[in-house]
Amino acid sequence: ELYVLGVLPAEKYSEVAHNFYMNNVQPKRIISGLKVRKIFSEGARGEKRYIEKGTKVKYIPYDSPITMNIIEDLTILEIFSSEIIMISIESKEIAKSFIDQFELIWKSASD
């Protein structure tokens, strides 16, 4: 399962980040058939293009310039500032900690 926390409205992403996701990341996720859960900011409600088939989505009233992607022992932090910064962490312990945080937020997020 892939956990994604922090999806923002499309206008918050640079054209480079948006195009990279739409042309590289999303097609690979669709082909892989991954089970995906995403937590969007409330401002991203209606951003259907960021929802792969079969993805479960919830919303929180919070915008963050940081997106977390967690799968198995891999955590990728994407920081959207004037330059995009990506931090990759390979650790089961760290991934579990982020998944635990995701689950707490998921429980309080709205459909």
N, CA, C and O of each residue as an XYZ file, in Angstrom:
444
protein
N       0.848     -1.189      0.000
C       0.000      0.000      0.000
C       0.883      1.238      0.000
O       1.925      1.275      0.655
N       0.452      2.248     -0.744
C       1.133      3.533     -0.808
C       0.307      4.546     -0.043
O      -0.904      4.645     -0.241
N       0.955      5.295      0.827
C       0.317      6.342      1.615
C       0.858      7.680      1.121
O       2.071      7.853      1.000
N      -0.041      8.632      0.833
C       0.373      9.957      0.374
C      -0.332     10.981      1.246
O      -1.558     10.983      1.350
N       0.443     11.844      1.865
C      -0.105     12.884      2.729
C       0.367     14.242      2.240
O       1.566     14.477      2.089
N      -0.586     15.134      1.993
C      -0.219     16.510      1.683
C      -0.445     16.930      0.250
O       0.275     17.801     -0.239
N      -1.406     16.357     -0.447
C      -1.683     16.769     -1.826
C      -2.377     18.127     -1.796
O      -3.369     18.313     -1.091
N      -1.849     19.064     -2.562
C      -2.344     20.435     -2.599
C      -3.120     20.710     -3.878
O      -3.097     19.894     -4.799
N      -3.809     21.853     -3.950
C      -4.456     22.242     -5.212
C      -3.404     22.390     -6.310
O      -2.265     22.765     -6.034
N      -3.781     22.099     -7.537
C      -2.844     22.101     -8.668
C      -2.079     23.409     -8.800
O      -0.899     23.397     -9.150
N      -2.730     24.542     -8.526
C      -2.054     25.828     -8.716
C      -0.901     26.057     -7.742
O      -0.098     26.970     -7.934
N      -0.817     25.234     -6.698
C       0.278     25.361     -5.727
C       1.570     24.685     -6.222
O       2.646     24.917     -5.671
N       1.453     23.857     -7.256
C       2.617     23.151     -7.783
C       3.181     23.890     -8.986
O       2.444     24.507     -9.756
N       4.479     23.820     -9.135
C       5.092     24.401    -10.334
C       4.705     23.550    -11.546
O       4.292     22.400    -11.401
N       4.840     24.114    -12.709
C       4.535     23.372    -13.932
C       5.443     22.152    -14.047
O       5.004     21.089    -14.487
N       6.698     22.299    -13.656
C       7.650     21.184    -13.716
C       7.195     20.042    -12.804
O       7.196     18.881    -13.215
N       6.807     20.369    -11.567
C       6.361     19.336    -10.623
C       5.076     18.667    -11.109
O       4.951     17.443    -11.067
N       4.133     19.472    -11.565
C       2.864     18.931    -12.064
C       3.104     17.994    -13.250
O       2.580     16.881    -13.274
N       3.885     18.436    -14.223
C       4.149     17.625    -15.415
C       4.904     16.342    -15.072
O       4.631     15.288    -15.647
N       5.848     16.426    -14.142
C       6.591     15.232    -13.740
C       5.646     14.195    -13.145
O       5.715     13.011    -13.475
N       4.763     14.656    -12.263
C       3.814     13.732    -11.647
C       2.886     13.125    -12.697
O       2.721     11.906    -12.748
N       2.283     13.963    -13.528
C       1.293     13.489    -14.497
C       1.904     12.587    -15.571
O       1.253     11.649    -16.031
N       3.139     12.859    -15.971
C       3.761     12.122    -17.076
C       4.644     10.957    -16.641
O       4.920     10.060    -17.437
N       5.088     10.962    -15.389
C       6.012      9.913    -14.943
C       5.483      9.098    -13.762
O       5.427      7.869    -13.822
N       5.105      9.774    -12.718
C       4.709      9.081    -11.487
C       3.349      8.404    -11.617
O       3.219      7.203    -11.379
N       2.339      9.182    -11.995
C       0.981      8.633    -12.043
C       0.845      7.437    -12.986
O       0.241      6.439    -12.592
N       1.377      7.486    -14.214
C       1.239      6.305    -15.089
C       1.844      5.032    -14.488
O       1.296      3.943    -14.657
N       2.973      5.170    -13.788
C       3.596      3.995    -13.175
C       2.732      3.438    -12.041
O       2.640      2.224    -11.857
N       2.105      4.334    -11.290
C       1.217      3.877    -10.214
C       0.011      3.137    -10.787
O      -0.408      2.111    -10.251
N      -0.536      3.654    -11.860
C      -1.708      3.032    -12.477
C      -1.354      1.640    -12.987
O      -2.099      0.686    -12.759
N      -0.227      1.520    -13.674
C       0.205      0.228    -14.227
C       0.488     -0.782    -13.114
O       0.188     -1.967    -13.261
N       1.063     -0.320    -12.006
C       1.456     -1.233    -10.934
C       0.260     -1.818    -10.185
O       0.369     -2.882     -9.577
N      -0.873     -1.133    -10.227
C      -2.046     -1.616     -9.505
C      -1.935     -1.466     -7.998
O      -2.621     -2.165     -7.253
N      -1.079     -0.564     -7.543
C      -0.907     -0.332     -6.113
C      -2.210      0.074     -5.444
O      -3.033      0.772     -6.037
N      -2.388     -0.363     -4.219
C      -3.461      0.151     -3.377
C      -2.941      1.488     -2.838
O      -1.856      1.547     -2.259
N      -3.721      2.565     -3.029
C      -3.260      3.903     -2.651
C      -4.302      4.595     -1.789
O      -5.500      4.540     -2.065
N      -3.817      5.249     -0.735
C      -4.651      6.145      0.065
C      -3.958      7.495      0.094
O      -2.750      7.583      0.314
N      -4.737      8.547     -0.130
C      -4.186      9.901     -0.161
C      -4.978     10.808      0.757
O      -6.198     10.690      0.876
N      -4.266     11.712      1.402
C      -4.899     12.756      2.180
C      -4.564     14.076      1.497
O      -3.407     14.492      1.431
N      -5.618     14.723      0.988
C      -5.484     15.997      0.279
C      -5.760     17.146      1.247
O      -6.416     16.963      2.273
N      -5.256     18.323      0.910
C      -5.716     19.511      1.611
C      -7.141     19.781      1.127
O      -7.493     19.415      0.006
N      -7.954     20.412      1.956
C      -9.344     20.701      1.578
C      -9.395     21.505      0.283
O     -10.324     21.347     -0.508
N      -8.409     22.362      0.063
C      -8.361     23.166     -1.153
C      -8.183     22.346     -2.415
O      -8.431     22.845     -3.513
N      -7.756     21.089     -2.281
C      -7.554     20.221     -3.444
C      -8.775     19.349     -3.724
O      -8.738     18.501     -4.615
N      -9.861     19.553     -2.964
C     -11.081     18.785     -3.220
C     -11.508     19.066     -4.656
O     -11.591     20.224     -5.067
N     -11.774     18.034     -5.399
C     -12.162     18.196     -6.798
C     -11.003     18.025     -7.783
O     -11.224     18.043     -8.994
N      -9.782     17.862     -7.293
C      -8.623     17.655     -8.170
C      -8.598     16.192     -8.623
O      -7.735     15.422     -8.204
N      -9.531     15.825     -9.464
C      -9.692     14.436     -9.900
C      -8.464     13.898    -10.629
O      -8.211     12.693    -10.601
N      -7.704     14.766    -11.274
C      -6.550     14.283    -12.049
C      -5.457     13.686    -11.170
O      -4.592     12.964    -11.666
N      -5.485     13.979     -9.868
C      -4.485     13.423     -8.970
C      -4.963     12.141     -8.274
O      -4.298     11.633     -7.371
N      -6.114     11.631     -8.700
C      -6.667     10.435     -8.070
C      -6.646      9.277     -9.069
O      -7.443      9.240    -10.007
N      -5.729      8.337     -8.856
C      -5.662      7.163     -9.702
C      -6.863      6.261     -9.419
O      -7.433      6.304     -8.329
N      -7.239      5.462    -10.386
C      -8.372      4.542    -10.228
C      -8.158      3.674     -8.992
O      -7.077      3.123     -8.785
N      -9.200      3.562     -8.177
C      -9.137      2.733     -6.987
C      -8.519      3.402     -5.770
O      -8.434      2.784     -4.708
N      -8.086      4.650     -5.900
C      -7.459      5.357     -4.790
C      -8.519      5.845     -3.803
O      -9.560      6.364     -4.207
N      -8.253      5.679     -2.527
C      -9.123      6.216     -1.481
C      -8.559      7.569     -1.063
O      -7.353      7.719     -0.863
N      -9.455      8.556     -0.934
C      -9.023      9.918     -0.637
C      -9.828     10.490      0.521
O     -11.038     10.282      0.619
N      -9.142     11.208      1.389
C      -9.777     11.997      2.441
C      -9.146     13.389      2.422
O      -8.151     13.627      1.739
N      -9.751     14.307      3.192
C      -9.336     15.711      3.148
C      -9.131     16.272      4.549
O      -9.835     15.915      5.494
N      -8.138     17.170      4.657
C      -7.897     17.888      5.904
C      -7.830     19.384      5.605
O      -7.439     19.776      4.505
N      -8.208     20.226      6.574
C      -8.204     21.673      6.360
C      -6.825     22.282      6.614
O      -6.671     23.167      7.455
N      -5.843     21.804      5.886
C      -4.463     22.234      6.135
C      -3.667     22.143      4.847
O      -3.658     21.097      4.198
N      -2.996     23.225      4.469
C      -2.088     23.227      3.323
C      -0.664     23.159      3.848
O      -0.295     23.909      4.751
N       0.122     22.278      3.295
C       1.524     22.162      3.674
C       2.368     22.101      2.412
O       1.970     21.460      1.440
N       3.518     22.751      2.406
C       4.395     22.652      1.244
C       5.155     21.331      1.185
O       6.011     21.136      0.321
N       4.836     20.425      2.109
C       5.525     19.130      2.163
C       4.534     18.009      1.864
O       3.455     17.947      2.454
N       4.911     17.127      0.946
C       4.132     15.931      0.655
C       4.959     14.725      1.091
O       6.160     14.658      0.833
N       4.307     13.778      1.752
C       4.969     12.545      2.163
C       4.401     11.386      1.361
O       3.185     11.243      1.236
N       5.280     10.565      0.824
C       4.910      9.333      0.130
C       5.601      8.199      0.876
O       6.823      8.202      1.023
N       4.813      7.223      1.350
C       5.387      6.134      2.128
C       4.922      4.807      1.547
O       3.730      4.595      1.328
N       5.872      3.924      1.303
C       5.568      2.576      0.839
C       6.661      1.637      1.355
O       7.854      1.882      1.174
N       6.221      0.568      1.996
C       7.125     -0.417      2.594
C       8.145      0.287      3.478
O       7.756      0.903      4.470
N       9.443      0.222      3.157
C      10.463      0.859      4.000
C      10.976      2.168      3.410
O      12.007      2.680      3.845
N      10.267      2.714      2.427
C      10.705      3.932      1.744
C       9.771      5.093      2.049
O       8.554      4.979      1.904
N      10.346      6.200      2.470
C       9.618      7.445      2.690
C      10.264      8.511      1.822
O      11.480      8.702      1.858
N       9.448      9.200      1.045
C       9.950     10.303      0.221
C       9.226     11.567      0.657
O       7.998     11.645      0.614
N       9.999     12.546      1.073
C       9.468     13.851      1.441
C       9.733     14.797      0.278
O      10.872     14.936     -0.170
N       8.688     15.442     -0.206
C       8.827     16.413     -1.288
C       8.500     17.779     -0.702
O       7.409     17.991     -0.172
N       9.438     18.691     -0.800
C       9.266     20.031     -0.266
C       9.152     20.980     -1.450
O      10.079     21.126     -2.246
N       7.992     21.621     -1.546
C       7.714     22.518     -2.655
C       7.975     23.949     -2.206
O       7.108     24.600     -1.623
N       9.182     24.428     -2.488
C       9.551     25.805     -2.200
C      10.007     26.415     -3.521
O       9.579     25.956     -4.580
N      10.854     27.424     -3.490
C      11.307     28.012     -4.755
C      12.018     26.968     -5.610
O      11.986     27.037     -6.838
N      12.650     26.012     -4.964
C      13.210     24.847     -5.640
C      12.592     23.612     -4.985
O      12.364     23.599     -3.776
N      12.326     22.593     -5.768
C      11.768     21.367     -5.202
C      12.899     20.581     -4.543
O      13.941     20.336     -5.151
N      12.678     20.199     -3.316
C      13.658     19.406     -2.568
C      13.005     18.058     -2.277
O      11.876     17.997     -1.791
N      13.718     16.990     -2.575
C      13.206     15.650     -2.288
C      14.188     14.943     -1.365
O      15.397     14.939     -1.594
N      13.635     14.346     -0.318
C      14.443     13.604      0.639
C      13.920     12.175      0.661
O      12.732     11.942      0.882
N      14.808     11.232      0.433
C      14.450      9.819      0.411
C      15.050      9.144      1.642
O      16.247      9.262      1.904
N      14.209      8.438      2.393
C      14.655      7.742      3.597
C      14.277      6.274      3.468
O      13.100      5.948      3.317
N      15.255      5.394      3.526
C      14.993      3.958      3.483
C      15.200      3.385      4.872
O      16.325      3.137      5.303
N      14.090      3.182      5.560
C      14.130      2.658      6.924
C      12.741      2.160      7.283
O      11.765      2.902      7.184
N      12.651      0.897      7.703
C      11.353      0.359      8.127
C      10.824      1.121      9.337
O       9.630      1.405      9.425
N      11.715      1.451     10.268
C      11.314      2.152     11.491
C      10.748      3.541     11.165
O       9.709      3.924     11.702
N      11.415      4.285     10.303
C      10.950      5.625      9.927
C       9.642      5.524      9.138
O       8.705      6.281      9.392
N       9.578      4.599      8.190
C       8.356      4.426      7.396
C       7.180      4.086      8.306
O       6.089      4.632      8.136
N       7.390      3.191      9.269
C       6.313      2.828     10.190
C       5.857      4.040     10.988
O       4.659      4.213     11.215
N       6.781      4.873     11.412
C       6.428      6.079     12.162
C       5.558      7.003     11.315
O       4.554      7.523     11.802
N       5.931      7.212     10.053
C       5.126      8.058      9.167
C       3.769      7.412      8.865
O       2.761      8.113      8.775
N       3.733      6.097      8.708
C       2.453      5.411      8.471
C       1.545      5.562      9.697
O       0.343      5.784      9.552
N       2.108      5.445     10.888
C       1.320      5.641     12.112
C       0.730      7.052     12.150
O      -0.433      7.230     12.512
N       1.535      8.059     11.775
C       1.036      9.435     11.714
C      -0.070      9.558     10.668
O      -1.101     10.187     10.902
N       0.168      8.945      9.512
C      -0.836      8.963      8.444
C      -2.157      8.392      8.957
O      -3.213      8.989      8.745
N      -2.106      7.247      9.626
C      -3.319      6.588     10.120
C      -4.072      7.467     11.114
O      -5.302      7.502     11.089
N      -3.366      8.170     11.981
C      -4.015      9.080     12.930
C      -4.731     10.212     12.182
O      -5.868     10.556     12.509
N      -4.074     10.775     11.201
C      -4.678     11.862     10.423
C      -5.840     11.320      9.603
O      -6.875     11.976      9.486
N      -5.678     10.112      9.026
C      -6.738      9.498      8.207
C      -8.031      9.378      9.013
O      -9.116      9.656      8.502
N      -7.910      8.964     10.270
C      -9.092      8.781     11.117
C      -9.863     10.079     11.344
O     -11.085     10.059     11.486
N      -9.158     11.196     11.380
C      -9.836     12.469     11.650
C     -10.150     13.254     10.383
O     -10.825     14.281     10.447
N      -9.672     12.789      9.233
C      -9.921     13.482      7.960
C     -11.344     13.248      7.487
O     -11.987     12.276      7.880
N     -11.832     14.150      6.637
C     -13.207     14.012      6.131
C     -13.229     13.385      4.742
O     -12.261     13.466      3.986
N     -14.366     12.755      4.426
C     -14.538     12.143      3.102
C     -14.873     13.193      2.068
O     -15.055     12.868      0.894
